[in-house]
């Protein structure tokens, strides 16, 4: 259990970690939409390049984002003494 005086810094670190984890995903979402027309001119494996980057790309980027967040959040939990060992 986390001590009362450690709760505010813990949640501050958790919020910052969440925002830092979301920035690359949101930046990629905006970038892919802005350059979709230019990317669709080329083809890759029979699909327009814009579609190929967006469809599996967002899935992969989402998985990486979640994995990095979980790893970093585990470090924050351990730092503040809120980790749970299985």
TIRO-275911 format. One record per residue: x, y, z of N, C-alpha, C, O, CB in turn. Coordinates in pm, 1 decimal, m for minus. Glycine has a CB too. Example, Ala and Ser with C-alpha at 12.3 -4.5 7.8 and 13.67 -1.06 7.14 Angstrom:
2
+----------+----------+----------+----------+----------+----------+----------+----------+----------+----------+----------+----------+----------+----------+----------+
|   n.east |  n.north |     n.up |  ca.east | ca.north |    ca.up |   c.east |  c.north |     c.up |   o.east |  o.north |     o.up |  cb.east | cb.north |    cb.up |
+----------+----------+----------+----------+----------+----------+----------+----------+----------+----------+----------+----------+----------+----------+----------+
|   1319.0 |   m569.0 |    780.0 |   1230.0 |   m450.0 |    780.0 |   1320.0 |   m330.0 |    780.0 |   1423.6 |   m331.9 |    846.5 |   1130.8 |   m447.3 |    904.6 |
|   1285.0 |   m225.0 |    708.0 |   1367.0 |   m106.0 |    714.0 |   1290.0 |      3.0 |    787.0 |   1340.9 |    113.8 |    803.9 |   1408.4 |    m59.8 |    572.5 |
+----------+----------+----------+----------+----------+----------+----------+----------+----------+----------+----------+----------+----------+----------+----------+
//
This chain:
86
+----------+----------+----------+----------+----------+----------+----------+----------+----------+----------+----------+----------+----------+----------+----------+
|   n.east |  n.north |     n.up |  ca.east | ca.north |    ca.up |   c.east |  c.north |     c.up |   o.east |  o.north |     o.up |  cb.east | cb.north |    cb.up |
+----------+----------+----------+----------+----------+----------+----------+----------+----------+----------+----------+----------+----------+----------+----------+
|     83.9 |   m117.9 |      0.0 |      0.0 |      0.0 |      0.0 |     88.2 |    124.0 |      0.0 |    188.2 |    130.9 |     71.6 |    m95.4 |     m0.1 |    121.3 |
|     50.8 |    219.1 |    m79.1 |    127.7 |    342.4 |    m89.2 |     90.9 |    435.8 |     26.9 |    m25.7 |    447.2 |     65.0 |    102.1 |    411.8 |   m226.1 |
|    191.8 |    501.3 |     81.3 |    168.8 |    590.5 |    194.7 |     96.9 |    716.3 |    149.2 |    104.4 |    754.6 |     32.5 |    301.3 |    626.7 |    263.1 |
|     27.9 |    779.7 |    241.5 |    m54.5 |    895.9 |    210.4 |     28.5 |   1010.6 |    152.5 |    m16.3 |   1077.8 |     59.6 |   m127.9 |    942.7 |    335.3 |
|    148.6 |   1034.0 |    205.9 |    230.0 |   1145.9 |    156.4 |    288.6 |   1118.3 |     17.9 |    330.9 |   1211.2 |    m50.8 |    343.0 |   1175.5 |    254.5 |
|    291.3 |    991.8 |    m23.7 |    344.6 |    956.3 |   m155.6 |    239.0 |    952.2 |   m265.1 |    273.3 |    936.2 |   m382.2 |    412.4 |    823.2 |   m148.2 |
|    112.5 |    966.1 |   m230.5 |      7.1 |    952.7 |   m331.3 |      9.4 |   1064.1 |   m434.3 |     m5.7 |   1037.7 |   m553.5 |   m127.5 |    949.3 |   m264.6 |
|     27.9 |   1188.0 |   m391.0 |     27.3 |   1299.8 |   m485.3 |    143.0 |   1289.8 |   m585.6 |    118.9 |   1302.5 |   m705.6 |     35.3 |   1432.6 |   m409.4 |
|    266.2 |   1267.7 |   m541.9 |    374.7 |   1251.1 |   m640.2 |    355.4 |   1128.3 |   m729.1 |    391.6 |   1130.6 |   m846.7 |    508.6 |   1240.8 |   m568.4 |
|    299.3 |   1022.5 |   m674.3 |    274.8 |    901.3 |   m752.6 |    178.9 |    930.1 |   m867.6 |    205.7 |    893.8 |   m982.2 |    218.4 |    789.6 |   m663.1 |
|     67.0 |    995.6 |   m836.6 |    m30.7 |   1023.9 |   m941.3 |     20.3 |   1128.3 |  m1038.4 |    m16.1 |   1125.1 |  m1156.0 |   m161.6 |   1070.0 |   m880.5 |
|    103.8 |   1221.0 |   m992.7 |    165.3 |   1317.7 |  m1083.6 |    256.0 |   1245.7 |  m1182.8 |    251.3 |   1274.2 |  m1302.5 |    245.3 |   1424.0 |  m1004.7 |
|    337.9 |   1153.4 |  m1135.1 |    425.3 |   1076.3 |  m1223.8 |    344.5 |    988.9 |  m1319.6 |    381.2 |    972.7 |  m1436.0 |    520.8 |    989.2 |  m1141.6 |
|    234.7 |    933.0 |  m1269.7 |    149.9 |    849.8 |  m1354.9 |     86.3 |    932.7 |  m1466.3 |     82.4 |    888.5 |  m1581.1 |     40.9 |    781.2 |  m1271.4 |
|     36.7 |   1051.5 |  m1434.4 |    m23.2 |   1138.5 |  m1536.2 |     79.4 |   1181.3 |  m1640.1 |     51.2 |   1179.6 |  m1759.9 |    m85.4 |   1261.9 |  m1471.0 |
|    197.5 |   1219.3 |  m1595.1 |    303.3 |   1259.5 |  m1688.6 |    341.4 |   1142.6 |  m1777.8 |    360.7 |   1160.1 |  m1898.1 |    427.5 |   1311.3 |  m1612.5 |
|    352.1 |   1025.3 |  m1720.9 |    387.1 |    906.4 |  m1798.7 |    282.4 |    877.4 |  m1904.3 |    316.8 |    841.1 |  m2016.8 |    403.6 |    785.5 |  m1707.3 |
|    155.4 |    892.8 |  m1870.4 |     46.7 |    869.6 |  m1966.3 |     53.3 |    969.8 |  m2080.8 |     38.9 |    931.9 |  m2197.0 |    m90.0 |    878.4 |  m1896.4 |
|     74.8 |   1096.0 |  m2049.4 |     82.8 |   1198.0 |  m2154.4 |    203.6 |   1175.1 |  m2245.0 |    193.6 |   1189.6 |  m2366.8 |     89.8 |   1338.1 |  m2092.1 |
|    316.2 |   1139.8 |  m2186.6 |    436.3 |   1113.1 |  m2266.2 |    414.5 |    991.9 |  m2356.2 |    464.5 |    988.8 |  m2468.7 |    558.4 |   1090.4 |  m2174.6 |
|    341.7 |    893.8 |  m2308.8 |    316.1 |    774.2 |  m2388.9 |    219.5 |    801.7 |  m2503.7 |    229.0 |    737.7 |  m2608.4 |    260.9 |    663.3 |  m2300.9 |
|    127.9 |    894.7 |  m2486.2 |     29.4 |    923.1 |  m2589.8 |     81.6 |   1014.2 |  m2700.3 |     28.9 |   1010.9 |  m2811.5 |    m91.4 |    984.8 |  m2528.0 |
|    183.0 |   1095.1 |  m2673.1 |    232.4 |   1191.8 |  m2771.5 |    277.5 |   1125.8 |  m2902.3 |    235.7 |   1172.8 |  m3008.2 |    347.7 |   1270.5 |  m2712.2 |
|    359.9 |   1020.2 |  m2902.3 |    399.1 |    960.7 |  m3030.8 |    281.3 |    903.8 |  m3108.8 |    277.8 |    914.0 |  m3231.4 |    500.5 |    851.7 |  m3007.9 |
|    185.3 |    844.2 |  m3039.5 |     69.5 |    787.8 |  m3106.9 |    m14.2 |    897.7 |  m3171.9 |    m56.2 |    883.7 |  m3286.8 |    m15.5 |    707.3 |  m3008.4 |
|    m38.5 |   1005.7 |  m3100.3 |   m116.6 |   1116.2 |  m3155.4 |    m41.7 |   1185.8 |  m3268.7 |   m103.2 |   1225.8 |  m3367.6 |   m150.7 |   1216.9 |  m3045.5 |
|     88.7 |   1200.6 |  m3255.8 |    168.3 |   1262.0 |  m3362.4 |    164.4 |   1177.3 |  m3488.9 |    153.7 |   1231.1 |  m3599.2 |    313.6 |   1281.6 |  m3316.6 |
|    172.8 |   1047.1 |  m3474.4 |    165.8 |    958.2 |  m3590.6 |     28.0 |    963.7 |  m3653.9 |     16.1 |    959.6 |  m3776.3 |    199.7 |    813.9 |  m3550.8 |
|    m75.7 |    973.1 |  m3573.0 |   m210.8 |    979.1 |  m3626.7 |   m228.4 |   1104.8 |  m3712.2 |   m286.1 |   1097.7 |  m3820.7 |   m314.2 |    976.4 |  m3512.7 |
|   m180.7 |   1216.7 |  m3665.7 |   m190.8 |   1341.3 |  m3742.2 |   m103.4 |   1335.2 |  m3866.5 |   m145.7 |   1378.2 |  m3973.8 |   m150.9 |   1461.6 |  m3655.4 |
|     17.6 |   1282.4 |  m3853.7 |    110.4 |   1276.4 |  m3966.5 |     59.2 |   1184.6 |  m4076.8 |     66.4 |   1219.9 |  m4194.5 |    247.3 |   1229.2 |  m3919.6 |
|      8.2 |   1068.8 |  m4041.2 |    m43.3 |    976.2 |  m4142.5 |   m160.5 |   1036.8 |  m4218.7 |   m171.4 |   1019.0 |  m4340.0 |    m86.1 |    844.4 |  m4077.6 |
|   m247.5 |   1107.9 |  m4148.9 |   m362.0 |   1169.0 |  m4215.7 |   m316.8 |   1281.3 |  m4309.0 |   m369.5 |   1295.4 |  m4419.3 |   m461.9 |   1222.9 |  m4112.1 |
|   m220.0 |   1360.5 |  m4265.3 |   m173.2 |   1471.6 |  m4347.9 |   m104.8 |   1425.0 |  m4476.2 |   m117.1 |   1490.7 |  m4579.6 |    m78.0 |   1557.8 |  m4268.5 |
|    m33.6 |   1313.6 |  m4471.3 |     42.8 |   1267.5 |  m4586.4 |    m19.9 |   1147.8 |  m4656.6 |     47.8 |   1081.1 |  m4734.8 |    181.5 |   1232.8 |  m4543.8 |
|   m146.3 |   1118.8 |  m4631.2 |   m212.0 |   1000.9 |  m4690.4 |   m218.8 |   1010.5 |  m4841.9 |   m192.4 |    911.5 |  m4910.2 |   m353.0 |    984.5 |  m4633.9 |
|   m252.9 |   1125.0 |  m4895.8 |   m263.6 |   1140.0 |  m5041.2 |   m130.1 |   1114.9 |  m5110.0 |   m124.8 |   1044.5 |  m5210.9 |   m314.6 |   1279.3 |  m5076.6 |
|    m23.0 |   1171.3 |  m5057.0 |    109.8 |   1152.7 |  m5116.0 |    155.9 |   1007.8 |  m5103.8 |    221.5 |    955.6 |  m5194.0 |    211.4 |   1245.8 |  m5049.0 |
|    122.3 |    943.1 |  m4993.6 |    164.0 |    804.9 |  m4972.6 |     84.7 |    707.6 |  m5059.4 |    137.6 |    603.4 |  m5098.0 |    148.8 |    767.5 |  m4826.3 |
|    m40.2 |    738.8 |  m5090.7 |   m123.8 |    648.6 |  m5168.8 |    m82.2 |    641.7 |  m5315.6 |   m129.6 |    554.5 |  m5388.5 |   m267.8 |    691.5 |  m5158.9 |
|      4.0 |    730.5 |  m5359.7 |     53.2 |    726.3 |  m5497.8 |    137.2 |    600.5 |  m5519.3 |    132.1 |    539.9 |  m5626.4 |    136.5 |    853.2 |  m5530.5 |
|    213.5 |    561.5 |  m5418.8 |    297.8 |    441.2 |  m5427.9 |    222.1 |    321.3 |  m5373.3 |    129.9 |    335.3 |  m5292.9 |    431.3 |    460.6 |  m5350.7 |
|    262.8 |    202.8 |  m5418.5 |    199.1 |     79.4 |  m5372.9 |    303.6 |    m10.7 |  m5306.9 |    420.9 |    m10.4 |  m5344.5 |    130.0 |      5.8 |  m5491.3 |
|    258.2 |    m87.8 |  m5207.6 |    344.3 |   m182.2 |  m5137.8 |    263.9 |   m308.8 |  m5114.0 |    159.3 |   m304.3 |  m5049.2 |    398.3 |   m122.8 |  m5003.2 |
|    310.8 |   m420.7 |  m5165.0 |    242.4 |   m549.4 |  m5157.1 |    100.2 |   m542.4 |  m5213.8 |      9.7 |   m609.9 |  m5164.8 |    238.2 |   m597.1 |  m5012.6 |
|     82.0 |   m461.2 |  m5316.1 |    m46.7 |   m449.2 |  m5381.4 |   m142.9 |   m351.8 |  m5315.9 |   m252.1 |   m329.5 |  m5368.1 |   m109.5 |   m580.7 |  m5387.7 |
|   m105.8 |   m294.0 |  m5204.4 |   m190.9 |   m197.6 |  m5134.8 |   m132.0 |    m58.2 |  m5148.9 |    m10.3 |    m43.8 |  m5160.9 |   m206.7 |   m235.1 |  m4985.3 |
|   m216.3 |     45.2 |  m5147.8 |   m161.9 |    181.0 |  m5144.1 |    m76.8 |    197.9 |  m5017.7 |   m112.6 |    148.5 |  m4910.7 |   m276.6 |    287.3 |  m5148.3 |
|     34.7 |    267.3 |  m5031.2 |    129.0 |    278.7 |  m4919.7 |     64.8 |    345.9 |  m4798.4 |     93.3 |    308.3 |  m4684.8 |    252.9 |    357.2 |  m4963.1 |
|    m21.8 |    445.1 |  m4821.6 |    m89.0 |    511.3 |  m4709.6 |   m173.0 |    413.7 |  m4629.7 |   m169.9 |    415.3 |  m4506.6 |   m176.3 |    625.1 |  m4759.8 |
|   m248.2 |    328.5 |  m4698.4 |   m329.2 |    226.9 |  m4629.9 |   m239.3 |    127.9 |  m4557.3 |   m266.4 |     89.7 |  m4443.4 |   m420.4 |    152.5 |  m4730.4 |
|   m131.8 |     86.7 |  m4624.4 |    m42.5 |    m12.4 |  m4564.0 |     22.3 |     41.2 |  m4437.1 |     40.4 |    m33.8 |  m4341.1 |     65.3 |    m54.4 |  m4663.7 |
|     57.4 |    169.2 |  m4434.6 |    117.4 |    226.7 |  m4314.6 |     14.4 |    247.8 |  m4203.8 |     44.4 |    228.5 |  m4085.9 |    184.7 |    358.7 |  m4348.2 |
|   m105.7 |    287.0 |  m4241.9 |   m204.9 |    319.9 |  m4140.1 |   m265.7 |    195.0 |  m4076.8 |   m272.0 |    185.9 |  m3954.2 |   m314.6 |    405.4 |  m4200.4 |
|   m310.0 |     99.8 |  m4156.5 |   m381.6 |    m15.4 |  m4101.7 |   m295.1 |    m97.7 |  m4006.1 |   m325.9 |   m103.0 |  m3887.1 |   m431.2 |   m103.8 |  m4214.5 |
|   m188.9 |   m161.5 |  m4053.3 |   m107.7 |   m236.9 |  m3957.2 |    m16.5 |   m146.7 |  m3874.7 |     25.1 |   m183.0 |  m3764.7 |    m24.1 |   m340.5 |  m4030.0 |
|     14.2 |    m28.6 |  m3928.8 |    104.2 |     62.6 |  m3857.9 |     46.1 |    111.6 |  m3727.5 |    115.4 |    115.8 |  m3625.9 |    137.8 |    180.4 |  m3944.8 |
|    m82.8 |    149.4 |  m3729.5 |   m146.6 |    194.2 |  m3605.3 |   m156.8 |     80.9 |  m3504.1 |   m139.1 |    102.4 |  m3384.2 |   m285.6 |    250.6 |  m3634.2 |
|   m184.7 |    m37.3 |  m3551.5 |   m192.1 |   m152.0 |  m3461.0 |    m56.4 |   m176.0 |  m3394.4 |    m48.0 |   m192.6 |  m3272.7 |   m237.8 |   m278.7 |  m3537.2 |
|     48.3 |   m177.7 |  m3474.7 |    182.9 |   m197.6 |  m3420.6 |    223.2 |    m83.8 |  m3328.3 |    278.0 |   m107.0 |  m3220.5 |    284.2 |   m210.7 |  m3533.6 |
|    196.2 |     39.0 |  m3370.3 |    229.6 |    154.1 |  m3286.5 |    151.2 |    151.3 |  m3155.1 |    205.1 |    186.2 |  m3050.1 |    201.5 |    284.8 |  m3362.0 |
|     25.2 |    110.2 |  m3160.6 |    m54.1 |     99.2 |  m3038.2 |      0.9 |     m6.0 |  m2943.4 |      7.5 |     16.1 |  m2822.5 |   m197.9 |     66.9 |  m3072.2 |
|     40.1 |   m119.7 |  m2997.7 |     97.9 |   m225.7 |  m2913.9 |    229.3 |   m181.4 |  m2850.4 |    253.7 |   m207.7 |  m2732.6 |    120.5 |   m352.6 |  m2996.8 |
|    312.9 |   m114.9 |  m2927.5 |    440.4 |    m65.2 |  m2874.3 |    414.9 |     41.3 |  m2767.9 |    481.5 |     43.5 |  m2664.4 |    528.8 |     m7.6 |  m2988.0 |
|    318.6 |    129.2 |  m2793.6 |    286.1 |    234.4 |  m2697.1 |    239.4 |    174.1 |  m2564.7 |    282.3 |    217.7 |  m2457.9 |    177.8 |    328.0 |  m2753.9 |
|    152.8 |     75.4 |  m2571.5 |    102.5 |     11.2 |  m2449.3 |    215.2 |    m62.2 |  m2376.7 |    224.5 |    m55.7 |  m2254.1 |    m12.1 |    m87.0 |  m2482.7 |
|    300.8 |   m131.9 |  m2451.7 |    410.9 |   m205.3 |  m2389.5 |    508.1 |   m110.7 |  m2319.4 |    552.7 |   m138.4 |  m2208.1 |    485.1 |   m288.4 |  m2494.5 |
|    540.5 |     m0.2 |  m2383.7 |    631.9 |     97.4 |  m2322.3 |    566.9 |    159.8 |  m2199.7 |    632.5 |    178.2 |  m2097.2 |    671.7 |    207.6 |  m2424.0 |
|    438.0 |    192.7 |  m2209.4 |    369.0 |    251.6 |  m2095.0 |    368.1 |    156.0 |  m1976.0 |    395.4 |    196.8 |  m1863.0 |    225.6 |    289.3 |  m2133.1 |
|    337.0 |     30.1 |  m2001.2 |    332.5 |    m68.0 |  m1891.8 |    469.5 |    m83.1 |  m1827.4 |    480.7 |    m91.3 |  m1705.1 |    283.0 |   m204.5 |  m1943.1 |
|    573.4 |    m86.7 |  m1909.6 |    709.2 |    m98.9 |  m1857.4 |    746.9 |     22.7 |  m1772.2 |    799.9 |      7.8 |  m1662.1 |    809.1 |   m115.5 |  m1972.8 |
|    719.3 |    142.5 |  m1823.3 |    752.5 |    263.8 |  m1748.8 |    665.0 |    279.1 |  m1624.3 |    712.6 |    325.0 |  m1520.4 |    737.3 |    386.6 |  m1838.7 |
|    537.1 |    240.7 |  m1634.1 |    449.1 |    250.8 |  m1517.8 |    493.2 |    154.2 |  m1408.0 |    481.5 |    184.9 |  m1289.4 |    303.3 |    222.5 |  m1558.1 |
|    543.3 |     39.0 |  m1447.5 |    597.2 |    m55.0 |  m1348.8 |    715.0 |      7.7 |  m1274.9 |    729.8 |    m10.1 |  m1154.0 |    640.6 |   m186.9 |  m1416.9 |
|    799.4 |     81.7 |  m1348.5 |    912.5 |    149.9 |  m1284.9 |    862.3 |    258.1 |  m1188.0 |    917.3 |    273.4 |  m1079.0 |   1005.4 |    212.6 |  m1392.4 |
|    759.0 |    332.6 |  m1227.0 |    701.3 |    434.7 |  m1138.1 |    641.8 |    367.9 |  m1014.2 |    658.7 |    417.6 |   m902.9 |    592.5 |    517.9 |  m1212.4 |
|    572.9 |    256.9 |  m1032.8 |    515.4 |    184.7 |   m919.0 |    623.5 |    138.5 |   m822.4 |    609.1 |    152.9 |   m701.0 |    434.4 |     64.6 |   m967.6 |
|    729.7 |     84.2 |   m874.9 |    839.1 |     37.6 |   m788.4 |    905.4 |    154.6 |   m716.5 |    941.5 |    143.6 |   m599.3 |    944.0 |    m39.7 |   m870.8 |
|    921.4 |    266.8 |   m786.9 |    986.2 |    384.7 |   m727.8 |    906.8 |    436.8 |   m608.1 |    965.0 |    479.3 |   m508.3 |   1001.7 |    496.0 |   m833.2 |
|    774.3 |    433.4 |   m618.3 |    688.9 |    485.9 |   m512.0 |    641.1 |    377.6 |   m415.1 |    566.3 |    407.5 |   m322.0 |    569.6 |    555.6 |   m572.4 |
|    682.2 |    255.3 |   m435.0 |    644.9 |    149.0 |   m343.0 |    502.8 |     99.3 |   m361.3 |    442.0 |     49.4 |   m266.6 |    662.6 |    195.6 |   m203.8 |
|    449.1 |    112.4 |   m481.8 |    311.0 |     70.0 |   m506.7 |    305.5 |    m53.0 |   m596.1 |    198.9 |    m85.8 |   m648.2 |    231.4 |    183.6 |   m570.2 |
|    417.1 |   m121.5 |   m614.9 |    419.5 |   m235.9 |   m706.0 |    356.8 |   m357.8 |   m638.7 |    351.8 |   m370.5 |   m516.4 |    564.4 |   m267.3 |   m750.7 |
|    309.0 |   m447.4 |   m727.0 |    251.3 |   m572.3 |   m679.8 |    329.2 |   m686.9 |   m741.8 |    336.0 |   m699.5 |   m864.1 |     99.9 |   m581.8 |   m714.7 |
|    386.1 |   m768.1 |   m659.7 |    456.8 |   m885.2 |   m710.5 |    361.7 |  m1001.7 |   m716.4 |    284.9 |  m1026.6 |   m623.4 |    578.7 |   m919.3 |   m623.3 |
|    367.9 |  m1073.4 |   m827.8 |    280.6 |  m1189.9 |   m843.1 |    344.7 |  m1314.0 |   m787.4 |    285.2 |  m1421.6 |   m791.9 |    245.2 |  m1211.7 |   m988.6 |
+----------+----------+----------+----------+----------+----------+----------+----------+----------+----------+----------+----------+----------+----------+----------+
//
